[in-house]
């Protein structure tokens, strides 16, 4: 899997690796002339990757599945899916841009699960780029407590400086082998280093060998090396590959795309050799834990083609001709076309994904190559494949044998915290909206669909503005649904600012049976969270017993509609004191109306307070941004309640903040923290809104805003 910030050159590198391996015959192009990785029309329009892409290549008899991930933070869900599907990560860093904070965060995630990692430096052709400086930055950013674990495996070979003083890179020096690999002709050629190149090699080679030996399982190797013994290159390479596969050593390489007409780009062969020989095979990686669908533990999986079938849907997409396509990682067993499998999905209820256990027949198997789908006879343990026509399977679901159903624990997904309220553009769109939204959410577990009962809005919760743009574009292009965005409404409440009394009189006579109901009530405010209490204190039968529930029903119905700005009324005690009835004209409906009128009259005697929802917000940022975050939260009417350390160099800031102030916090925090901050929110309670702000909201309600 290739990881890196947007613009670091991941997609270009994938295409260069495909070209060098012979998978394509010209850079980034397949038989139909389309791009190999960024083939989606949305990616063409936005000029960036927005989805996980699989590009399979073969090198030295080894199948390598390259997973190209988006670098923009809004599409971190695609990155997390790639982490689940991959066995190793190649971090792509640009010599022109440095190391982004978000890239460091992904590195930490990989480190937490022991995923093998290597680094590749791109954009060395940029002016002022410096491989040595970039390597030191990588050591500082990714080395943690052991910076010697991040060491160059190759050094760039520079040509003659140009007019701007920048020397082009046209080759690499292999530090373990001591050989020079020249790419200036467009093909990789090998030679011995010259006398001028030897001094540069010696110091860097000594550092690399010491780092490799430190990771060796042969404890005598370091003593032999320090004693002056020349360690065999095959031994060093074997120890290097073991350390990389173990996730304790992270070599740094360099790469550049091939020049026009050339087949091999700088460093592409070296990268393919490292991936095929140094990264672990699927059999060397531990599979996710599995249970039965009912939660009963099951034995650990092994990467065995003859084992029980266990595969996971890591991505779901739609094709206008084929229909739904599921990208599946097979962890155990063998998946074959036309067989019936059990599809199990649990644990994503909060994203609108209902639990489901169904049997489905597998359609055709294929492997993607650009827009094309190349048929596969089967997919064995360790492989990735696309499965057609799994109508119920959603991202994160488990595929297993129908007679031996299994369930994999879903991977962690970021919470979507940016709301966008939408409505159908036309009646025709309204008819298709529900189905289109359901398909959209099934494809993307980082998106949550909400039908808010308080505001009567349809809300898509996304990760950021770019995520919103892609979601709405997919609605339009894939499902033919045009929507309009509207202002998102935060559910407010109303309550009485003090005690009040009201009299509801509903008396009408218009021929036949009339309507007669009178009731008198008192209203008292209650503490937050109390809801509505109704108390009957009628004496002497002034209101017949059968109509007292009618008064309560009318009061509660009016409270639901609100009495000032149209928001539900809460936290009051309504006491029915007295009333009058008519032996003929009184009815359930009449006393419901009287109860509502009494509550409205009482509301006219006292100030009605608006209550706004307050959330507990937990913001995790690097220590350098703590002061700015706390100041920003205070400016949002927030109350900081504490801070705590969360690992080296990171702090969690906890605050209670009105939800009106954090509608766009997902976007604002990213800007404030340069993409390094994360936050979560949990609803706490409703609190009185400041009077000036409440008056503004009432004015907007009166004007129909």
Secondary structure as UniProt FT lines:
FT   STRAND          2..3
FT   TURN            6..7
FT   HELIX           10..21
FT   TURN            27..28
FT   TURN            31..32
FT   HELIX           41..46
FT   STRAND          53..59
FT   TURN            60..61
FT   STRAND          62..68
FT   HELIX           73..75
FT   HELIX           76..85
FT   STRAND          88..94
FT   TURN            95..97
FT   HELIX           101..112
FT   TURN            113..114
FT   STRAND          116..122
FT   TURN            124..125
FT   TURN            127..128
FT   HELIX           131..142
FT   TURN            144..145
FT   HELIX           147..149
FT   STRAND          150..152
FT   STRAND          154..161
FT   TURN            163..164
FT   STRAND          167..174
FT   TURN            175..177
FT   STRAND          179..182
FT   TURN            184..185
FT   STRAND          189..192
FT   HELIX           195..214
FT   HELIX           220..226
FT   TURN            227..228
FT   HELIX           233..246
FT   STRAND          250..254
FT   TURN            260..261
FT   TURN            266..267
FT   HELIX           268..278
FT   HELIX           282..284
FT   STRAND          290..291
FT   TURN            293..294
FT   TURN            305..306
FT   STRAND          310..319
FT   TURN            320..322
FT   STRAND          323..332
FT   STRAND          334..336
FT   TURN            337..338
FT   STRAND          340..345
FT   HELIX           349..351
FT   STRAND          356..361
FT   STRAND          365..369
FT   TURN            370..371
FT   STRAND          372..375
FT   STRAND          378..380
FT   TURN            381..382
FT   STRAND          384..388
FT   TURN            395..396
FT   STRAND          398..401
FT   TURN            402..403
FT   STRAND          407..408
FT   STRAND          418..424
FT   HELIX           427..443
FT   TURN            445..446
FT   STRAND          448..452
FT   TURN            453..456
FT   STRAND          457..462
FT   HELIX           465..479
FT   STRAND          483..486
FT   STRAND          493..496
FT   STRAND          500..508
FT   STRAND          515..525
FT   TURN            528..529
FT   STRAND          532..536
FT   TURN            540..541
FT   HELIX           545..561
FT   STRAND          572..580
FT   TURN            583..585
FT   HELIX           588..603
FT   TURN            604..605
FT   STRAND          608..622
FT   HELIX           623..625
FT   HELIX           626..635
FT   TURN            636..637
FT   STRAND          639..645
FT   TURN            648..649
FT   STRAND          650..658
FT   HELIX           659..661
FT   TURN            663..664
FT   HELIX           665..672
FT   TURN            673..675
FT   STRAND          678..688
FT   HELIX           691..702
FT   TURN            703..704
//
